[in-house]
Amino acid sequence: MIYRCLLILGFVLIAWLPNLPLVSGQSTAMIEFFAAGKQQQGLTLVDHAHELIVIGRDGWMHSIDPREQAGKIRHTKATYSVASVAELRNDLRAEFGPDYEVLATNSFLVVQPRGRGDRWPRMFEQSHRAFIAFMKKRGVRIRKGRFPLIAIVFPDEQAMYAEFERQKIQVSRVAGIYSGDSNRVMTHDGGQSTFVAATVRHEAAHQSAFNFGVHSRVNDTPRWITEGIGQMFEPSAMAETTTSRLSDRVNRDSLRFIRSQTKNRDNTKFSQAMMQLISNEAMFEDPKKIVEAYAVSWAMMFYLAERQPKAFAELLQHTATRPAFQAYTRTERLQDFERIVGEPPLEFSRRVLHWLEKF
């Protein structure tokens, strides 16, 4: 099976350690460092003997081993500032070369092979606007993003995987990703159009969520929440800013999988999957269970968004504002779920399945 997408949050996996401190009395002065093949400037978020977490002026999160950069890291007096759209456009042109063009929308800089027109920029912009409208309608607090959203469209799958290799992203069988490190969506223009469009909507939802305060790039957000949101935005109706029918907003792939697992009204497997997803990330790390993880995550978030919007908004607000770089324990996750949703996972799973029967 080819997975439609994958959310990559690489550096965070390294940084969630109890003895990894945030910079004390954090200064806004930048440092100069070497990363991604060039000298850069950025703000230190975490300072550890064996690791620095630095956010570049383009929004890229870098994990740096200071022992490997002896003499290359320099403290400056310059205050941290986000790179302008013009700076980023020039940097992207230099990075991808003359075979690509960089097109701007209100929210995006889209890098694509020359001559592809405005289909991709329109798709990304429309997806982002629909995401913001959907969240606001359900009371989710939106914070304006600091960085222009960057989307890279490669001409084919081979070129996309070459870029993954360059960035040391180790994934396979995906049609695209949102990388929390680079803060970029990356996909390709060589696939079946409806499948790729669903991928774009999923990935754009991740990017919008992590840049506009729905999720945080520096804390431990449960994947059933992040991937449930991504799955929610795959249907084409979710790219509409006008009101759509509830039935059109259903992720049919996820629903079909859930029904295949709950034949003869045996809800045990669904309930067990839900409990495990709330507790930890193991299902997302098991190739045999990852499809189930995506489907059940969709069902949970879709139900909350449509039937319990206050709990939906509170859940997103709570997880987005948790302390940075701190692990979210199993006990905390279960306690927060029951407090916000208002009932134990087993009872919740029964209500979700009963509601899904109407579709």
Helices and strands as residue ranges (DSSP letters): E 6-8, H 10-15, E 29-35, E 38-48, E 51-56, E 61-64, G 66-69, E 74-79, H 85-96, E 100-104, E 108-113, H 119-137, E 149-154, H 157-166, E 176-179, E 184-188, H 193-211, H 223-232, G 236-239, G 246-249, H 252-261, G 263-265, H 268-279, G 282-285, H 290-307, H 309-320, H 330-341, H 345-356
